[in-house]
């Protein structure tokens, strides 16, 4: 290991952790590290794969952009309009689909081309606007919150909504299925409290993305057990901090040298262990997924 690498790591003493990364990290720390700490990993001499943007994430981001505009207007006393929300969705989707390659769903998926994506994003926005928006009185909308949670560790995130009643963190999720997001919500609640906002409740508003031949389902609001979510967030964050420190410094008791990928446990049993989802898959940083074939 050369002096330049050691200096790079010294300059990166502050670790920035995003709440949205917590569930991913718990599923496979190696994959999570490849997404979160890629600068550190490349500085150690490893090359990672470049991930192609998936259409599901692109549609979800477009719908999120509309929700942010709607709630920002609502928070300032302006009445939002449905057609304005749809216009924002279309604008953001068209922009995202221009430029870098996009990976559409396979035969078993629900979004196979640009037309599918546009139709789904529009009707998802319309369903969310009519069902969820009238229920919410926002205090904070997509506001960046940061807090030092340990020496050299900063938690930084943007909760979709912190609502006035009942002091609730609400997060919009879109997709073909609802994943596990409690640690992310717990991290948002912890962040809000550090900024003087009382949090008593948490929920996820799930907006399904379904095939255009099917009716658009209404959003489903799922309660989150706040205390458990906060505990999960705290535990995962501590693992992330400790794993990165081990990658930097090594751990003689575990026979791990500085820069050893095994500072981050790999989980080849994960359903996301594939070239499609993991920038480390099949590289020198992680052989585990390929070697199971």
Number of C-alpha atoms within 10 A of each C-alpha: 10 7 8 10 17 16 10 14 19 11 9 13 13 15 19 19 19 18 23 19 18 27 20 19 22 21 19 20 24 28 28 24 25 25 19 19 16 17 15 20 22 14 16 22 12 17 16 19 15 11 16 14 17 15 23 21 12 21 26 24 19 24 30 23 21 24 26 18 18 22 24 19 16 19 17 10 9 11 11 16 11 16 13 13 22 23 14 21 27 23 13 19 24 14 12 18 16 9 7 8 12 18 16 19 14 9 8 7 12 21 25 16 13 15 11 16 25 18 14 23 25 21 18 25 26 18 18 23 22 13 12 17 16 10 11 18 17 23 20 20 21 18 14 12 16 19 17 15 15 13 10 12 18 18 20 19 22 20 25 23 24 29 21 16 15 14 17 22 29 25 21 21 21 22 17 15 12 14 11 10 19 26 28 24 27 26 26 32 27 24 25 22 12 14 11 8 17 17 21 13 19 25 18 20 18 21 26 20 22 19 17 15 8 7 9 17 14 16 21 16 15 13 13 19 14 23 14 13 22 19 16 20 24 17 14 18 26 13 15 22 19 14 21 19 17 22 22 22 17 19 15 10 6 10 10 16 16 18 22 18 22 20 25 23 18 20 17 21 12 12 9 16 21 15 16 15 16 22 25 28 23 17 16 13 23 24 14 18 21 14 9 8 5
